[in-house]
Amino acid sequence: MVNRILVILLASLCLVTAVLAQSPDDHGRQLVDEFIEDVESFSGNFEQVLIDADGEVIERTTGTLEISRPGKFRWSYVEPYEQWLIADGLNIWSYDVDLAQVTVKPQSDALANTPALLLSGSADALDQFDYEGSYDETVTTWVKLAPKNTDSGFLRMELGFIDDTLNRMVFFDNLEQTTLVEFRDVAVNGQIDPARFEFLVPDSVDVVGMPAVADAPES
């Protein structure tokens, strides 16, 4: 479940066929570079759609996304089920509220070669992806990226920017499924309560996995 959630973190909700005009590649690179380097916090609501190889909608979900860089984000599903994915800078916690179960993995291992790596704001995040150009679709500039290692299960993704702000994304996996997400009510570089990126295991909740432990400071 953790891997599937990480795979669908970046996607978009734009299925309209349109005449596409190629935009300068340096503009697409600039948009991604600015998202990695200049965005210290990001928050908004999202709507997510999972589509199968035949074009049928498998699932619709809604929730919220909060990012605090470096290294922290909270991806929360609200409907139709409640589930949290919290990166605290050291570990990834995936909490299924209905099942009363949390899965934890060291963050560096869980994020490797996944789109979620871009959320963390790591300076070398783009080193794990190949830039495949950009194009304009009405008011959206789409940037195409592909992982250099496809072991995580996804083949490529497109990031959609409106007015230089990340707004939409499309994600394609090795099961020929497409994940589409649209962000709404986006706020960039606003204040977010640091407690949103902390996870305390509730009583009577099963824990699967072993969290990494921070190195003790040198004396």
C-alpha positions as CSV (number, residue, x, y, z in Angstrom):
1,M,0.0,0.0,0.0
2,V,2.8,2.4,0.8
3,N,4.4,1.9,-2.6
4,R,1.1,2.5,-4.4
5,I,0.5,5.7,-2.5
6,L,4.0,7.0,-3.2
7,V,3.5,6.2,-6.9
8,I,0.3,8.2,-7.1
9,L,1.5,11.3,-5.3
10,L,2.1,13.2,-8.5
11,A,-0.6,13.2,-11.2
12,S,-3.3,15.4,-12.8
13,L,-6.9,15.7,-13.6
14,C,-6.8,17.0,-17.3
15,L,-8.3,14.5,-19.8
16,V,-9.3,17.1,-22.5
17,T,-7.7,16.5,-25.9
18,A,-6.3,19.7,-27.3
19,V,-4.0,21.1,-29.9
20,L,-0.6,21.1,-28.3
21,A,2.1,23.7,-28.9
22,Q,5.6,22.9,-28.0
23,S,7.1,25.4,-25.5
24,P,10.9,26.0,-25.1
25,D,12.5,23.2,-23.1
26,D,14.4,25.7,-21.0
27,H,11.1,27.0,-19.7
28,G,10.0,23.5,-18.5
29,R,13.3,23.0,-16.9
30,Q,13.0,26.3,-15.1
31,L,9.6,25.5,-13.7
32,V,10.8,22.2,-12.2
33,D,14.0,23.7,-10.9
34,E,12.0,26.5,-9.2
35,F,9.6,24.0,-7.7
36,I,12.5,22.1,-6.2
37,E,14.7,25.1,-5.2
38,D,12.3,28.0,-4.3
39,V,9.2,26.3,-2.8
40,E,9.7,26.0,1.0
41,S,6.1,25.0,1.7
42,F,3.1,24.0,-0.4
43,S,-0.5,23.1,0.6
44,G,-3.8,22.5,-1.1
45,N,-6.7,20.2,-1.6
46,F,-6.7,17.5,-4.3
47,E,-9.0,15.3,-6.3
48,Q,-7.5,12.1,-7.6
49,V,-8.7,9.7,-10.3
50,L,-7.3,6.3,-11.1
51,I,-8.0,5.0,-14.7
52,D,-7.4,1.5,-16.0
53,A,-5.9,0.5,-19.4
54,D,-9.4,0.5,-21.0
55,G,-10.0,4.1,-19.9
56,E,-12.5,3.2,-17.1
57,V,-12.4,5.0,-13.8
58,I,-11.4,2.6,-11.1
59,E,-11.4,5.0,-8.1
60,R,-12.0,8.6,-7.2
61,T,-10.5,10.1,-4.0
62,T,-10.1,13.5,-2.4
63,G,-7.8,14.9,0.3
64,T,-5.2,17.4,1.2
65,L,-1.4,17.8,0.6
66,E,1.0,19.7,2.8
67,I,4.8,20.1,2.1
68,S,7.4,21.6,4.4
69,R,10.9,21.5,3.0
70,P,13.4,20.1,3.4
71,G,12.1,16.5,3.6
72,K,8.6,16.7,5.1
73,F,5.1,16.2,3.6
74,R,1.7,15.0,4.6
75,W,-0.7,13.4,2.0
76,S,-4.1,12.8,3.6
77,Y,-7.0,11.0,2.0
78,V,-10.4,12.1,3.2
79,E,-12.9,10.4,0.9
80,P,-13.9,7.6,0.4
81,Y,-11.6,6.3,3.1
82,E,-9.2,8.0,5.6
83,Q,-5.6,7.4,5.2
84,W,-2.5,9.4,6.0
85,L,1.0,9.4,4.5
86,I,3.4,11.4,6.6
87,A,7.1,12.0,5.8
88,D,8.7,13.4,9.0
89,G,12.2,13.9,7.4
90,L,13.4,10.5,8.7
91,N,10.6,8.0,8.1
92,I,7.4,7.5,6.0
93,W,4.3,6.6,8.0
94,S,1.3,5.2,6.2
95,Y,-1.7,5.1,8.6
96,D,-4.9,3.4,7.5
97,V,-7.5,4.7,10.0
98,D,-10.1,2.1,9.3
99,L,-7.7,-0.8,9.6
100,A,-6.0,0.7,12.6
101,Q,-2.7,-0.2,11.1
102,V,0.4,1.9,10.3
103,T,3.3,0.9,8.1
104,V,6.6,2.6,8.6
105,K,9.7,2.7,6.3
106,P,12.9,4.7,6.4
107,Q,12.3,7.7,4.2
108,S,15.4,7.5,2.0
109,D,14.5,3.9,1.0
110,A,10.8,4.5,0.5
111,L,11.2,7.6,-1.7
112,A,14.0,6.4,-4.0
113,N,13.1,6.7,-7.7
114,T,9.5,7.7,-7.0
115,P,7.7,11.0,-7.8
116,A,7.3,11.6,-4.1
117,L,11.1,12.3,-4.0
118,L,10.3,15.6,-5.7
119,L,8.0,16.6,-2.8
120,S,10.8,16.3,-0.4
121,G,12.8,19.0,-2.1
122,S,16.0,17.2,-2.1
123,A,18.7,19.1,-4.0
124,D,19.6,16.0,-6.0
125,A,16.0,14.9,-6.6
126,L,16.1,15.5,-10.3
127,D,19.3,13.4,-10.7
128,Q,17.0,10.4,-10.6
129,F,14.9,11.5,-13.5
130,D,15.3,12.2,-17.2
131,Y,13.9,15.4,-18.5
132,E,11.8,14.7,-21.7
133,G,10.7,18.2,-22.6
134,S,7.6,20.4,-22.1
135,Y,4.6,21.6,-24.0
136,D,1.8,24.1,-23.6
137,E,-1.9,23.1,-23.4
138,T,-4.2,26.2,-23.1
139,V,-3.1,27.8,-19.8
140,T,-1.1,24.8,-18.6
141,T,2.6,24.1,-19.2
142,W,3.3,20.4,-18.9
143,V,6.8,19.1,-18.1
144,K,7.6,15.5,-18.9
145,L,9.9,13.4,-16.6
146,A,10.8,9.7,-16.6
147,P,12.6,7.8,-13.8
148,K,16.0,6.5,-14.6
149,N,15.1,3.4,-12.6
150,T,11.6,2.0,-13.1
151,D,11.7,-0.5,-10.2
152,S,9.2,1.6,-8.3
153,G,6.5,0.7,-10.9
154,F,6.0,4.0,-12.6
155,L,7.2,4.7,-16.2
156,R,6.8,8.5,-16.6
157,M,4.9,11.5,-15.3
158,E,3.9,15.0,-16.4
159,L,3.8,18.0,-14.1
160,G,1.3,20.7,-15.0
161,F,2.0,24.4,-14.0
162,I,-0.5,27.2,-14.3
163,D,1.0,30.7,-13.7
164,D,4.3,29.0,-12.7
165,T,2.6,27.1,-9.8
166,L,2.2,23.3,-9.7
167,N,-1.5,22.6,-10.3
168,R,-1.9,19.3,-12.0
169,M,0.0,16.1,-12.7
170,V,-0.4,12.9,-14.7
171,F,1.2,9.6,-13.8
172,F,1.7,6.4,-15.9
173,D,2.6,3.1,-14.3
174,N,3.7,-0.3,-15.5
175,L,0.1,-1.7,-15.2
176,E,-1.0,0.6,-18.0
177,Q,-3.0,2.6,-15.4
178,T,-3.1,6.4,-15.3
179,T,-3.4,8.4,-12.1
180,L,-4.7,11.9,-12.4
181,V,-4.6,14.6,-9.7
182,E,-5.7,18.2,-9.6
183,F,-4.7,20.5,-6.8
184,R,-7.0,23.3,-5.7
185,D,-6.8,26.2,-3.2
186,V,-3.0,26.0,-3.5
187,A,-0.8,28.1,-1.1
188,V,2.9,28.4,-1.7
189,N,5.4,29.4,1.0
190,G,2.7,29.9,3.6
191,Q,2.9,28.9,7.3
192,I,2.1,25.3,8.2
193,D,2.0,23.9,11.7
194,P,5.1,21.7,12.2
195,A,3.0,19.3,14.2
196,R,1.3,18.3,10.9
197,F,4.5,16.4,10.0
198,E,4.8,14.5,13.2
199,F,3.3,11.0,13.7
200,L,2.5,9.5,17.1
201,V,1.3,5.9,17.0
202,P,-2.2,5.8,18.5
203,D,-3.0,3.2,21.1
204,S,-4.2,-0.2,19.9
205,V,-2.8,0.4,16.4
206,D,-0.6,-2.3,14.8
207,V,2.8,-1.2,13.5
208,V,4.4,-2.9,10.5
209,G,8.0,-2.2,9.8
210,M,10.9,-0.6,11.8
211,P,11.5,3.1,11.8
212,A,14.9,4.6,11.3
213,V,16.4,6.3,14.3
214,A,18.2,9.7,14.1
215,D,21.9,9.6,14.7
216,A,22.9,10.9,18.1
217,P,24.7,14.3,17.9
218,E,28.4,14.3,18.3
219,S,29.7,15.5,21.6
